Amino acid sequence: MKRLLPILTMVAGILSACTGPSVAGTWIGDAEVDGETQRFILTLEVDGASLSGTLDRGQGSVEIQEGTVDGVDFSFLRFVQTPFGEIRVPYDGRVDGDTLTLDVWEDAEDGFTVVLMRQT
């Protein structure tokens, strides 16, 4: 048993190093949207391949929908009510250490990218 404990400790360390950075956490950044600076606060929780959380873009926090995560890549939807009905806004992101790059597709042809930093 005494020999097994160091081996198990080493294996656990190797496995945790292989998983890479986590998408989970709180992320904050600013982006120019329609000529104005907009603050993004994204809080994410991961459960296997499922992603949940909230997004606040200065108009109150909304739950993200249909979130998925695959390693450092993830995606989710935000539903927005308009006078013409509900629209689905897709978001695609990637984590690299303490930096999260988020592609926002508010328009089917033109999107924008915002860079957010992990908050500790």
N, C-alpha and C positions, 0 to 999 in steps of 0.2 A: 504494500500500500504506500510506503514511503517513497518508492520509486515512481509510482503512478502519478502522484500529485504534481511534481515538476513537469511531467510530460503533458498532463491535462492543462496546466497553466500555460505552457508554451503553445499548445494547440488553440486555446481560447484567444490568446494574443494574436496569433496568425489569422484566425478567422475574423476577428474584429478589425484588423488592418486591411483585410481583403474587401470588406463591405463598402469602403469608401465613405465619402461625406454623406451625411443624412440630409434629406429634404426637410425633415421635421424641424420646427422652430419658428421664431418670429423674424421676419425680414422687413427692412425699411429702405426705401429709396425714393428719388424724385425723377420725374420725367416731364418733358415739354409736351403738352397735349393741347392742340388747337391754340397755340400761342401762349398758353399759361402753364406755369409750373404746378404740377400736381403731385402730392405726396401719396405714396403707396405703402400701406402696412398690410403685410400678408402673414397670416398665422396658419401654419400647416401641421397636421397630425397624420402619421402614417400607420396603417394597420395592414401589414402584408403588402399587397399590390393596390390597396385602396387608399385614397387620399381625401382628407376632409379638412375643413378649416374655414377661415373667414378672410375677406378682403375688404379693406377700407381705403377708399380713394377720396376721402374728405367729405363724403356725403352720407356717412354712416356705414357701419359694418354689415356686409352681406355674407351669407353662407355660400361657399363654393359648392358646385354640383358636379356629379359624374367624374370625380377626380380619380386618376390612376397614377401610379408611380412604377417606374422600372429602373431601379438603380438610382442614377443621378438625374434621370430624365422624368418629367412628369407633365400632366396636362389636366385641365379642369374647365368647367363652363361657369359663366356668371349669366344669370337671366336678368334682363332689363325690361321694365315696362315702358312702352311708348304709346303715343296716341293711336298708333296703328297695330298695337298688340305687343306681345312679348317677343323679344329677340334673344337669341343665344349668342353670347360673346365667348369665343374660345381663347384660351390662354395655353401656351406651351412654354415649358421652362427647363432649365438645366442648372444644376448646382456644381460649382467648382470651389471646393474649400468653403470659405465664408462668403462667397459671392454667388448670387443667384441671378441668372439672366432670364428675363420673362418677355416672351413675344406675345403681344396683345393684338387680336384680330377683330377690332370693332367694325371694320369695313372689310368686306370680302376681298377687296383688291389691295387695300393699303392697311398695313399694320404698323406698329411701332414697337420698339424694344425699350425696356426699362431695366436698369441694373440695381439690385437690392443687396444690402449687406446684412449678414446674420447679426442679430442682437443677442447679447449675453446677459 
